[in-house]
């Protein structure tokens, strides 16, 4: 009797924990690993038949990713009594098929929140479930569920006997045991992306040399963690790592797969309370630029705290591959609501960025605030965003102080920056940070972007959370450590294409208010690695890219460019032509040659008209017999002037002539001087864009007398002056 009571207590105090990661590896509640690559939907864990405990079921849907051999978790379903919670990529959550916003508190028997790139579901009776939207799933259940469970995660009976099918057959000695186990738990695929079910078990026949990248797990880097979690758990991660590396040997995604495995180990270390700075050593730093802003009220800190901020900033940068990009530095200072340049320089050496940050001196005379910081970032966006290809900006604002001034205006500025791609984290430092006010400013849908730390010495906790989100997205680096002298480190990625641009006013799925519609569903930019495309807003352009080589860009106003792989040559149709290498594009959709007709432009365009989805009435016109006076001709001649010589030499005279003709067509068709000015500047801007895409930046606005983003009213005022 005593023995029975003792066993009951032991089972009740130990929780049943199951972890899924990679492609995928199922770490069962009894410390065994199942490597199962099926692409169907499967039971991860649920009650055994006849169990009297609270009902639940966790099901996972896998998908092929990177290659057709292995799979990753795409979707997680949690089924409770009368409720189904579905977790999808991009942190999307559905409750009974209806999309909801987080956080949810005590909602239909569960709570849910999003933090550090992970959605977490909890119940009052002890269930804990997380999904990062990419590949990692973690399920924890109270100890009373021991030996009451079934599913790929096992039964949590305290014995290493999980290599069994749903029917209880022991397949531990079978060569394809993992596939047999996984297939036995297959359920109906009611996911958002069903595909033909495949289950296979890749051969693990790699030599130790081929999988030596996994040795980092056994190195001193993870020693403190292994001492805490135990050698057995390390061995599980080593086994998974070697399995993954072997499956992706000699493939482009090998390093990415290795990093996912190491990330899983680092997560387990963090769960045990040990933070490992592993990314740089493992060469798993972010291969995209990141935009990080450090601004705070200098009068609220001392010299020692300022040194902590610099250490935090420079160590943060160490997680990113700065060498891939050109780096420029700008030093700025704040005086109230204004800022001035102190020094400006540039460098291709990323180490100089870090060294300059480390040498920043402490000054306590200057000051700023969250309101001023957001004002500066918005000013930075409008002043500096035009020549450089920025993607999403992950911006970190360190805030020290008590109650904020200008709360409503600060909130509005934050919303504006979010609209233009700034993903802003606010880190409140110290006991005086007003959590309620900061939450109101950052908004209900971004509560995970607010972090509170007790002191400057706890900043590493915030860094770990931000890195989890940042390293999986697109970014651009901007570093502005706090106080008087600050640094701005910009990186740009050279982009070029030989496909000439085309110009229209409306693009069907891309809207001028920087929102993307996919199958009539709106998505706020950036959209990173969604389905087969990614989309982001940068430098005044919305860009959509696919994995197979299509790039579509739209400035929300007039300019559109479409780029396709050369394999599409002579396989295209549309106003842009067939790309057959011949100048025979003045044809209708039916192939009729209209090159000699005066209204050829409208004939061609009208032949490609499709059913409209806007409320505007279609009207097709063609500009013919253009007669320009000498002044108008002279304005467009800037394209042939010396300012564009280097660009014309790069692009070729023929392409320059086409832009010149377009400029004439636009300017000469205008009915008043205000429109003429706007159309002229837009035409030249289009040519400048093509020059910059070819790697030839042009300083042209002053010579052409074209201000940035002129409105019709502003142009009229300029003409009057």
Helices and strands as residue ranges (DSSP letters): H 2-13, E 16-21, E 25-27, E 33-35, E 41-47, E 57-64, E 71-80, E 83-88, E 92-95, E 98-99, E 104-107, E 110-115, E 118-122, E 128-131, E 137-141, G 143-145, E 149-150, H 177-184, E 186-187, G 212-218, G 220-222, H 223-229, H 231-247, H 254-271, G 298-300, H 303-317, G 322-324, E 326-335, E 338-347, H 350-358, H 370-384, E 393-400, H 407-419, E 422-429, H 435-442, G 444-449, E 450-453, G 456-458, H 459-470, E 486-492, E 502-503, E 515-518, E 521-524, E 527-530, E 533-538, E 541-546, E 551-554, E 559-563, G 566-568, H 600-607, H 630-636, G 637-640, G 642-644, H 645-651, H 653-668, H 673-693, H 701-704, H 712-720
